[in-house]
Amino acid sequence: MRAPRVTSTSFITRTIIVALLGLLIGIAVFAIVRAVTTPRRTTPFYDPPVLAGQQLWGACSGGVYARHGDTIVLTSTGHCTSEGTVAYDPDGTTVRGVFGPAARDATCPYPGHTCASSDINYLVVAKDRIPWGHLNVVDLGTAGYRIIPPGTKPLGCADIAIGDLAEIDGRNTYRSGTVAEKGQNLNSVDGSYFPCMIAAHIPVDTGDSGGVVLVRGIPAGVTSRSFGGNLGFTPLAEGLAQLGLELCTEPDCGLVRPTGTTTGATR
């Protein structure tokens, strides 16, 4: 008896089917592995949400909550937006606040440049978007909430050492690494000068700007630059001082919470 004849067309068809099945199995395995190994958020969101450490608006991330007199503000960076810009929730309608001025030195020794102690500005938080009861909190997403203990002093340039552990969340993606170097930074492209810029082995991208940098678990910096894809940040203490801000280290930042406000989690 003769063996059945296999046509080239049927052979090609079977080959394609086998290849597609292999591809689908590979995709399924990859998806399962990724789902199992990808860190997941375990902490709830509050209403209003804590935006310190999280994406704030556009290419700006949130730093820390602070007081400007009796006004609650959230720090960010002056290079990603300008004073007077309105920040909205993702719905494009709800106002999160209005950006205030960026830190600036009164004089600058470099002609054509702007000088500042830190690459920092702040958002005057809309009254109905203030997360009362959580103003001493930084949200690091999958790394959880970090509570700033009462009396905590933000770190300045001199307080940060090579080899210190640094952490950011920025684009709602937690990352950590070690401080690599620090020194002056004169930028001929954007015309800025900072007497202290700290570099760390942490990958960054557009959207991280303004996010708080924790060093040894303490608020220490403002995400400012990318050096070969790695984090560059300016010190927080000097920036807060230049803008006349006081870091919030208590749930209500030492103010009387308006009646009727809640601090419950939403999901």
Buried (B, 14 or more C-beta within 10 A) or exposed (E): EEEEEEEEEEEEEEEEEEEEEEEEEEEEEEEEEEEEEEEEBEBEEBEBBBBBBBBBBBBBBBBBBBBBEEBBBBBBBBBBBEEEBEBBBEEEEEEBBBBBEBBBBEEBEEEEBBBBBBBBBBBBBBEEBBBBBBBBBBBBBBBEBBEBEEEBEBBBBEBBEEEBEBBBBBBBBBBBBEBBEBEEBEBEEEBBBBBBBBBBEBBBEEBBBBBBBBBBEBBBBBBBBBBEEBBBBBBBBBBBBBBEBBBBBBBBBEBEBEEEBEBEEEE
